Amino acid sequence: MIYLELFLGFLKVGCFAFGGAYGAIPLIRDVVMSYGWLDSEQLAYMIAVSESTPGPIMVNLATFVGSRQGGFWGAMTATAAVVLPSFAVILIVTALLRHVIKNKYIQAVLKGVKPCIAGIILATGLYMAVSNILTKDGTDIKAAVISLGLLAVMAACKRLLKKKLSPVGLIVAAALMGMVIYA
Amino acid sequence: MRARPMRERGMQMPENVVKKSRILTQLALEFMKIGLFTFGGGYAMIAMIENSCVNKRKWITHDEMMDITVIAESTPGPIAINCATYVGFRQAGFEGALAATLGIVLPSFAVIYAIAMLFDDFLSLTAAANAFRGIKVAVGILIIDAAVTMFKNMKKKAQPKVTAALAFAVMLLSEVFSLGLSSVMLMALAGAVSLGLFMLRDGKKAGHK
């Protein structure tokens, strides 16, 4: 039953996604790949699309996967599931337990979870970056060139404009490089 | 915008009901705007929410906004959703929370749903497919960049450092050798160990007293 699977899968994402959108990506990767909803290629595309369209990335991903797997109702199910935990938690925290979040035991748990997430994100990002270049079909020199090109653009932006390149800027630069280099 | 009285009741609605439905409409519209015009999610949205809810609408104070950010970071889920739920709840209770949350989700839902319908046609264009191969590289870099920022903001103490390093090593090994370890399990483990350590220390402290 696809709706139930979508609901449970994205409920899990909504429940355990701490630390913003990128914190959720390893988790989303886990879920969508273990159910076979997207392969790693499609997931990377979709992260880029979510990043370049308005709204929270997690919600965008849920809507996308849901609609691909189960049409309109699939999209509704997945989106509701990903939103539900944060909705419920905030309601409970603001309505009943405003001080519970400052509880020392809760803080102790969070103290372990947060650095763990940072490590997981770094591992996931590094693995994705390296496997773009060292693919199953051999080394993709062009991807390596794009990687270096993007790092150069980021460094140049920081140096010259004294500002960090925004994610959307980076994606646009990458799209242009992709069109030129793979053409 | 004025709320229209409900026809089927056949009588005028009491003042407070009119007021409430006006607030609900405002909440939904304001958050729809935020949902439609913020790209990149998370922290970009916090700035936008602060601008419209604190400065423009005066629904919440700046201090409350700081509180929400902390709560949003310590609770799961997209930060924007957390903020919307909180502001909505403070303004108009459960219905307010619902209106604001639906408002912020609706625009991205519509946009992504349309994209999902057209996705295959779009990718069959060679130029688009090539662009996406480039974007794929960028996504890896973005994720690494986000992780580096998290590492920089981490407390310079032994426990978070060791936890992060272990999580990194375990997750990387799992990816490389396709072990299929779940990140949720890893997080739960880290939380449990941290709680255990804390209780141990706490217990010792109590014992010395």
Interface residues (C-beta under 8 A of the other chain):
Chain A: K12 G14 C15 F16 A17 F18 G19 G20 A21 Y22 G23 A24 I25 P26 L27 D30 S34 E41 A44 Y45 I47 A48 V49 S50 E51 S52 T53 P54 G55 P56 I57 M58 V59 N60 T63 F64 S67 R68 F72 A75 T79 V82 V83 P85 S86 F87 V89 I90 L91 V93 T94 A95 I101 K104 Y105 I106 A108 V109 L110 K111 G112 V113 K114 P115 C116 I117 A118 G119 I120 I121 L122 A123 T124 G125 L126 Y127 M128 A129 N132 K142 A143 I146 S147 L150 L151 M154 S166 P167 V168 L170 I171 A173 A174 A175 L176 M177 G178 M179 I181 Y182 A183
Chain B: G35 L36 F37 T38 F39 G40 G41 G42 Y43 M45 V70 I71 A72 E73 S74 T75 P76 G77 P78 I79 A80 I81 N82 T85 Y86 F89 R90 F94 A97 T101 I104 V105 P107 S108 F109 V111 I112 Y113 I115 A116 M117 F119 L123 T126 A127 N130 A131 F132 R133 G134 I135 K136 V137 A138 V139 G140 I141 L142 I143 I144 D145 A146 A147 V148 M150 F151 M154 Q159 P160 K161 T163 A164 A165 L166 A167 F168 A169 V170 M171 L172 E175 V176 G180 S182 S183 V184 L186 M187 L189 A190 G191 A192 V193 S194 L195 L197 F198 M199 D202
